[in-house]
């Protein structure tokens, strides 16, 4: 099913490319991360689908995410479980002015550094209230801590957050004279 030795860190590169390409809504490039004859099982709250080609997989993701005008990566975890690649991601997205959160977990095998078989579990598009203006601004603070940095996330993030907050301009509450 998969080659005995996955090419070095290629499994991590495939996972990172998958999430980044999905956020960019480049479904053709998403399909290029897979073998042309990729096999997959896709479980969503409303359906169980199978795919038998990279083209079919790209079309399925286009069907799900193609109407999104904004996709933000909220969380990712990419790791290897034995010979399997595990990709988890949570996305915040906007479709036709409505906001949704979706989480997907993919477990797959690589062959020749491309995904050859995958199982996908999807939370479905869960409606959420519109995020605050600060969250939707292009200056959104995105931080990614490597999954190997277990236990050190707070030690890494807290100083970085403090530094970023110092850089931000506070909104002043100006009082009128005599008020």
Protein Blocks (a to p, Z undefined) as FASTA:
>chain_A
ZZfbaghjlmmmmmmmmmmmmmnopaklmmmmpcfklccddddfkbccddfbfklmmmmm
mmmmmmpcbdcdfbdcdddehjbccddddddddeehiacddddddddddeehiafbdcdd
debjaddddddfklmpmklccddddfklghilmmmmmmmmmmmmmmpccddddddehZZ
